[in-house]
């Protein structure tokens, strides 16, 4: 699954960050690295962007960017 498929309150662990060049580097620099636990905190009224909780802070990214990040759900 990818981060854009999470439901509010659902947690997952990042397994892979896809993408190329500057976009991939920016995602990694924001803390979206493999083995990081991420929780979907909330979404905008129209569904885009989404707000994630990771490493003790909130991060807002577009669904298009979230679709590049593969993860496995934590039960």
DSSP file (Angstrom, degrees, kcal/mol; ACC not computed):
  #  RESIDUE AA STRUCTURE BP1 BP2  ACC     N-H-->O    O-->H-N    N-H-->O    O-->H-N    TCO  KAPPA ALPHA  PHI   PSI    X-CA   Y-CA   Z-CA
    1    1 A X              0   0    0      0, 0.0    70,-2.6     0, 0.0     2,-0.3   0.000 360.0 360.0 360.0 165.8    0.0    0.0    0.0
    2    2 A X  B >   -A   70   0A   0     68,-0.2     3,-2.0    12,-0.1     4,-0.2  -0.803 360.0-104.8-119.9 164.6    1.0    3.6   -0.3
    3    3 A X  G >  S+     0   0    0     66,-1.8     3,-1.4    63,-1.0    64,-0.2   0.796 115.7  64.2 -61.4 -29.4    0.6    6.5    2.2
    4    4 A X  G 3  S+     0   0    0     62,-0.5    -1,-0.3     1,-0.2    63,-0.1   0.627  96.6  60.0 -70.6  -9.6   -2.2    8.1    0.2
    5    5 A X  G <  S+     0   0    0     -3,-2.0    -1,-0.2    61,-0.2    -2,-0.2   0.462  80.4 113.9 -94.7  -3.2   -4.3    5.0    0.9
    6    6 A X    <   -     0   0    0     -3,-1.4     2,-0.3    -4,-0.2    33,-0.0  -0.299  60.0-135.9 -67.5 152.2   -4.3    5.4    4.7
    7    7 A X    >   -     0   0    0      1,-0.1     3,-2.4     4,-0.1    33,-0.4  -0.760  41.4 -77.0-103.2 156.5   -7.4    6.1    6.6
    8    8 A X  T 3  S+     0   0    0     -2,-0.3    33,-0.2     1,-0.3     3,-0.1  -0.277 120.2  14.9 -56.5 129.5   -7.6    8.7    9.4
    9    9 A X  T 3  S+     0   0    0     31,-3.0    -1,-0.3     1,-0.3     2,-0.2   0.258  95.5 128.7  89.4 -11.0   -6.0    7.3   12.6
   10   10 A X    <   -     0   0    0     -3,-2.4    30,-2.1    30,-0.1    -1,-0.3  -0.555  44.3-152.1 -80.6 141.1   -4.3    4.4   10.8
   11   11 A X  E     +CB  39  74A   0     63,-0.5    63,-2.3    -2,-0.2     2,-0.3  -0.810  17.5 169.4-113.6 154.4   -0.6    3.9   11.3
   12   12 A X  E     -CB  38  73A   0     26,-2.6    26,-2.9    -2,-0.3     2,-0.5  -0.952  31.0-120.2-152.2 169.9    2.0    2.3    9.1
   13   13 A X  E     -CB  37  72A   0     59,-2.6    59,-2.3    -2,-0.3    24,-0.2  -0.982  33.8-119.2-118.3 128.3    5.8    1.8    8.7
   14   14 A X  E     + B   0  71A   0     22,-2.3    21,-3.3    -2,-0.5    57,-0.3  -0.433  32.9 173.5 -66.7 133.1    7.5    3.2    5.6
   15   15 A X  E     +     0   0A   0     55,-2.6     2,-0.3     1,-0.4    56,-0.2   0.699  63.2   5.6-109.7 -31.1    9.1    0.4    3.5
   16   16 A X  E     - B   0  70A   0     54,-1.6    54,-2.6    17,-0.1     2,-0.6  -0.979  52.6-147.6-158.4 140.1   10.3    2.3    0.4
   17   17 A X  E     - B   0  69A   0     -2,-0.3    52,-0.2    52,-0.2     2,-0.1  -0.945  25.1-167.4-111.2 112.9   10.4    5.8   -1.0
   18   18 A X        +     0   0    0     50,-2.9     2,-0.2    -2,-0.6    50,-0.1  -0.369  36.7  79.8 -91.1 173.9   10.0    5.9   -4.8
   19   19 A X        -     0   0    0     -2,-0.1     2,-0.3     4,-0.0    -2,-0.1  -0.553  64.4 -96.8 116.7 176.6   10.7    8.8   -7.1
   20   20 A X    >>  -     0   0    0     -2,-0.2     4,-1.0     4,-0.0     3,-1.0  -0.935  61.5 -26.7-134.5 154.9   13.7   10.4   -8.7
   21   21 A X  H 3> S+     0   0    0     -2,-0.3     4,-2.2     1,-0.2     5,-0.2  -0.062 119.7   4.2  54.3-131.6   16.1   13.2   -8.1
   22   22 A X  H 3> S+     0   0    0      1,-0.2     4,-2.4     2,-0.2    -1,-0.2   0.831 129.4  54.6 -62.3 -37.9   15.1   16.3   -6.2
   23   23 A X  H <> S+     0   0    0     -3,-1.0     4,-2.3     2,-0.2    -1,-0.2   0.947 110.5  45.3 -63.6 -48.0   11.6   15.0   -5.2
   24   24 A X  H  X S+     0   0    0     -4,-1.0     4,-2.3     1,-0.2    -2,-0.2   0.916 113.7  50.0 -61.3 -43.7   12.9   11.8   -3.7
   25   25 A X  H  X S+     0   0    0     -4,-2.2     4,-2.6     1,-0.2    -1,-0.2   0.897 109.8  51.0 -61.8 -41.1   15.6   13.8   -1.8
   26   26 A X  H  X S+     0   0    0     -4,-2.4     4,-1.5     2,-0.2    -1,-0.2   0.907 109.5  49.9 -64.4 -42.1   13.1   16.3   -0.5
   27   27 A X  H  <>S+     0   0    0     -4,-2.3     5,-1.9     1,-0.2    -2,-0.2   0.916 113.2  46.3 -62.3 -43.2   10.8   13.5    0.8
   28   28 A X  H ><5S+     0   0    0     -4,-2.3     3,-1.6     1,-0.2    -2,-0.2   0.898 109.8  54.0 -65.9 -40.2   13.8   11.8    2.6
   29   29 A X  H 3<5S+     0   0    0     -4,-2.6    -1,-0.2     1,-0.3    -2,-0.2   0.794 101.2  60.2 -64.0 -28.4   14.9   15.2    4.0
   30   30 A X  T 3<5S-     0   0    0     -4,-1.5    -1,-0.3    -5,-0.2    -2,-0.2   0.496 127.2 -98.8 -78.5  -2.5   11.4   15.7    5.5
   31   31 A X  T < 5S+     0   0    0     -3,-1.6     2,-1.9    -4,-0.2    -3,-0.2   0.481  81.8 134.9 101.1   3.9   11.9   12.5    7.5
   32   32 A X      < +     0   0    0     -5,-1.9     2,-0.3    22,-0.0    -1,-0.1  -0.533  34.0 144.9 -86.2  73.2   10.0   10.1    5.3
   33   33 A X    >   -     0   0    0     -2,-1.9     3,-1.5     1,-0.1   -19,-0.3  -0.749  57.6 -79.9-111.0 156.3   12.6    7.4    5.5
   34   34 A X  T 3  S+     0   0    0     -2,-0.3   -19,-0.2     1,-0.2    -1,-0.1  -0.202 114.9  24.8 -54.3 145.9   12.3    3.6    5.5
   35   35 A X  T 3  S+     0   0    0    -21,-3.3     2,-0.4     1,-0.3    -1,-0.2   0.467  89.2 134.1  75.5   7.1   11.3    2.0    8.9
   36   36 A X    <   -     0   0    0     -3,-1.5   -22,-2.3   -22,-0.2     2,-0.4  -0.724  55.9-128.6 -87.4 133.9    9.7    5.3   10.1
   37   37 A X  E     -C   13   0A   0     -2,-0.4    18,-0.5   -24,-0.2     2,-0.4  -0.677  30.3-174.9 -82.1 132.7    6.3    5.0   11.8
   38   38 A X  E     -C   12   0A   0    -26,-2.9   -26,-2.6    -2,-0.4     2,-0.4  -0.984  11.5-165.3-131.4 138.8    3.7    7.3   10.3
   39   39 A X  E     -CD  11  53A   0     14,-2.0    14,-2.9    -2,-0.4     2,-0.8  -0.989  25.3-125.6-123.8 133.9    0.1    8.0   11.3
   40   40 A X  E     + D   0  52A   0    -30,-2.1   -31,-3.0    -2,-0.4    12,-0.2  -0.693  30.6 179.2 -76.9 113.3   -2.5    9.8    9.2
   41   41 A X  E     -     0   0A   0     10,-2.4     2,-0.3    -2,-0.8    -1,-0.2   0.931  55.1 -35.4 -84.1 -51.1   -3.7   12.6   11.4
   42   42 A X  E     - D   0  51A   0      9,-1.4     9,-3.4   -34,-0.1    -1,-0.3  -0.983  49.2-131.5-164.5 168.8   -6.2   14.4    9.2
   43   43 A X  E     - D   0  50A   0     -2,-0.3     7,-0.2     7,-0.2     5,-0.1  -0.884  32.6 -99.8-125.4 159.3   -7.1   15.4    5.6
   44   44 A X    >   -     0   0    0      5,-2.3     3,-2.3    -2,-0.3     5,-0.1  -0.335  46.3 -98.9 -69.4 160.3   -8.2   18.6    4.0
   45   45 A X  T 3  S+     0   0    0      1,-0.3    -1,-0.1     2,-0.1     4,-0.1   0.828 126.7  43.3 -53.0 -36.1  -11.9   18.9    3.3
   46   46 A X  T 3  S-     0   0    0      2,-0.2    -1,-0.3     3,-0.1     3,-0.1   0.391 122.6-105.7 -91.8   4.0  -11.5   18.0   -0.4
   47   47 A X  S <  S+     0   0    0     -3,-2.3     2,-0.4     2,-0.2    -2,-0.1   0.306  80.1 119.2  94.7  -9.0   -9.1   15.2    0.6
   48   48 A X        +     0   0    0     -5,-0.1    -2,-0.2    14,-0.1     2,-0.2  -0.976  58.2  29.8-142.0 125.0   -5.8   16.8   -0.6
   49   49 A X  S    S-     0   0    0     12,-0.5    -5,-2.3    -2,-0.4     2,-0.3   0.451  75.9-151.6 -85.6-178.4   -3.4   17.5    1.1
   50   50 A X  E     -DE  43  61A   0     11,-2.8    11,-2.2    -7,-0.2     2,-0.5  -0.889   6.9-136.2-118.1 151.1   -3.0   15.1    4.0
   51   51 A X  E     -DE  42  60A   0     -9,-3.4   -10,-2.4    -2,-0.3    -9,-1.4  -0.932  21.2-166.9-111.4 123.7   -1.4   15.7    7.4
   52   52 A X  E     -DE  40  59A   0      7,-3.7     7,-3.0    -2,-0.5     2,-0.6  -0.793  14.6-143.3-108.2 148.7    0.9   13.0    8.8
   53   53 A X  E     +DE  39  58A   0    -14,-2.9   -14,-2.0    -2,-0.3     2,-0.3  -0.963  38.1 146.9-110.7 118.7    2.2   12.6   12.3
   54   54 A X  E >   + E   0  57A   0      3,-2.4     3,-2.1    -2,-0.6   -16,-0.1  -0.993  59.7   2.9-151.7 145.5    5.8   11.3   12.4
   55   55 A X  T 3  S-     0   0    0    -18,-0.5     3,-0.1    -2,-0.3   -17,-0.1   0.757 128.3 -56.1  52.0  29.3    8.9   11.7   14.5
   56   56 A X  T 3  S+     0   0    0      1,-0.2     2,-0.3     0, 0.0    -1,-0.3   0.588 119.9  83.7  84.1  10.8    6.9   13.9   16.9
   57   57 A X  E <  S-E   54   0A   0     -3,-2.1    -3,-2.4     2,-0.0     2,-0.4  -0.950  75.8-111.4-140.7 163.3    5.8   16.5   14.4
   58   58 A X  E     -E   53   0A   0     -2,-0.3     2,-0.4    -5,-0.2    -5,-0.2  -0.798  29.1-170.3 -96.4 136.1    3.0   17.1   11.8
   59   59 A X  E     -E   52   0A   0     -7,-3.0    -7,-3.7    -2,-0.4     2,-0.5  -0.994   8.2-155.2-128.6 128.6    3.9   17.0    8.1
   60   60 A X  E     +E   51   0A   0     -2,-0.4     2,-0.3    -9,-0.3    -9,-0.2  -0.911  22.9 163.5-106.7 125.8    1.5   18.0    5.4
   61   61 A X  E     -E   50   0A   0    -11,-2.2   -11,-2.8    -2,-0.5   -12,-0.5  -0.935  38.8-100.2-135.8 160.6    2.1   16.6    1.9
   62   62 A X     >  -     0   0    0     -2,-0.3     4,-2.3   -13,-0.2     3,-0.4  -0.451  30.3-119.6 -76.7 153.4    0.0   16.3   -1.3
   63   63 A X  H  > S+     0   0    0      1,-0.2     4,-1.9     2,-0.2   -59,-0.2   0.840 114.2  61.7 -61.2 -33.1   -1.6   13.0   -2.1
   64   64 A X  H  4 S+     0   0    0      1,-0.2     4,-0.2     2,-0.2    -1,-0.2   0.891 108.4  42.1 -60.1 -40.4    0.5   12.8   -5.3
   65   65 A X  H >4 S+     0   0    0     -3,-0.4     3,-1.5     1,-0.2    -2,-0.2   0.888 111.2  55.6 -72.9 -39.9    3.7   12.8   -3.2
   66   66 A X  H >< S+     0   0    0     -4,-2.3     3,-1.5     1,-0.3   -63,-1.0   0.797  96.8  65.8 -63.0 -28.8    2.2   10.3   -0.7
   67   67 A X  T 3< S+     0   0    0     -4,-1.9    -1,-0.3     1,-0.3    -2,-0.2   0.670  94.3  60.1 -68.2 -16.1    1.5    7.9   -3.6
   68   68 A X  T <  S+     0   0    0     -3,-1.5   -50,-2.9    -4,-0.2     2,-0.6   0.502  89.9  82.9 -87.6  -4.8    5.2    7.6   -4.1
   69   69 A X  E <   - B   0  17A   0     -3,-1.5   -66,-1.8   -52,-0.2     2,-0.3  -0.889  67.3-154.2-110.2 115.1    5.8    6.2   -0.6
   70   70 A X  E     +AB   2  16A   0    -54,-2.6   -55,-2.6    -2,-0.6   -54,-1.6  -0.627  22.9 165.2 -87.1 144.4    5.2    2.5    0.0
   71   71 A X  E     - B   0  14A   0    -70,-2.6     2,-0.4   -57,-0.3   -57,-0.2  -0.968  32.7-128.7-152.3 163.4    4.3    1.3    3.5
   72   72 A X  E     - B   0  13A   0    -59,-2.3   -59,-2.6    -2,-0.3     2,-0.1  -0.977  35.5-112.0-119.7 137.1    2.9   -1.6    5.5
   73   73 A X  E     - B   0  12A   0     -2,-0.4     2,-0.5   -61,-0.2   -61,-0.3  -0.364  20.1-141.8 -69.2 139.5    0.1   -1.1    8.0
   74   74 A X  E       B   0  11A   0    -63,-2.3   -63,-0.5     1,-0.1    -1,-0.1  -0.911 360.0 360.0-100.4 124.4    0.7   -1.5   11.7
   75   75 A X              0   0    0     -2,-0.5    -1,-0.1   -65,-0.1   -63,-0.1   0.448 360.0 360.0 -84.5 360.0   -2.2   -3.2   13.4
